[in-house]
Amino acid sequence: MSDLIKHVLVGDMIGSFAANSEHKFFHKTYTVFTLGVISHALMDMAEPDYTVNWFNQAQLGNAAPFLALQGGGTFFVLKTMLNSTKKNQLARKLRIAAIIGAVIPDVIDGVYSIINPNAWYTGQLICPWHNATFNKMPWHINLMSMWATSLLSAGLLLVRYCSIPLIRFFSPRLHFLKPW
């Protein structure tokens, strides 16, 4: 598991943007799904986050706090999204499609790694931005630590759920801002 919260949050923001957009192009599930996949690729290329090796029991045990943050944070985002879109089925559909698009590359390579563990160790995964050859490109930075990735996740959660309310609170003239 890598930084699941990051992908879920960005997928949710893409879906929210699409639902609030006046352009009908963004009101299609395949459009937001595709944008979710693209966002996943771009984020993994720009910021290769910490990844838990499911095949190494010692590393899996040491990563328990990271896994708890990822699981709890993802549950919070999904629950909040489902509660906030009860009355707006278009927004719900678009946000779910974008989230699925944003996490499906990790699901595909995760299942592939379970079927073929050697692919995990050799870095020969299906999605090109996950494979070892891509990770040796000159622009690629080293993997972030578990704690740096956790801080990024927590920061994204705060930005996603606290920025608009804080702006509204401190500036009454900005009440026209819609939550994402």
Steps between C-alpha positions, in 0.01 A plus 500: 500500500625843416350837582138408439361814663683720249343324203152487658511871593613612157242273335233650724612853412489416128146363539393806701643735241324308223167502684521878550620568146270662247667303219302186420823331386591456867161351588590162349627218719757385244648853489551523877617137517766578238599819682534292818737256329702789356519664843631174645774478241600864545509475879705181495744657255531824698506356850578130536358428843583235756384152403439214743645167387215258573735203454736607783334428838750710698441807283125441511507499881709819516258673264194450725464874588535593132240239401264621774531861376441393139202279584340743746559803281361326192193386694446858624527646148262243350247531784509881480459489121205259516327706772549828314360372169179331620280748313720554195527174306709655220760622750505160672540313172777729375690499829486121525614457138792739550606327823487160331710637214749646746554171688454237226867503386608394851227234510608362162868485594416373849299207367767434238765494777299247699464277195863554398712600807815502288356797308497696827866429575623558146286811453334366186147613575220576255472878548812658351541761775521215756774299332869505593618627161286814528622559855859529372425797276711812570208709628387234746564567868553240770205352681371702792518354848193359670478805729544753221223328304279495812556873553410566137180297544406689817578833330280416202216403734528833679511697175205308355270530801620812680612757241162628377340511851805685635495749214128558555549542874778756468355689207122548507508655154605164349183307589434446130771228500349154461654203677676268258 
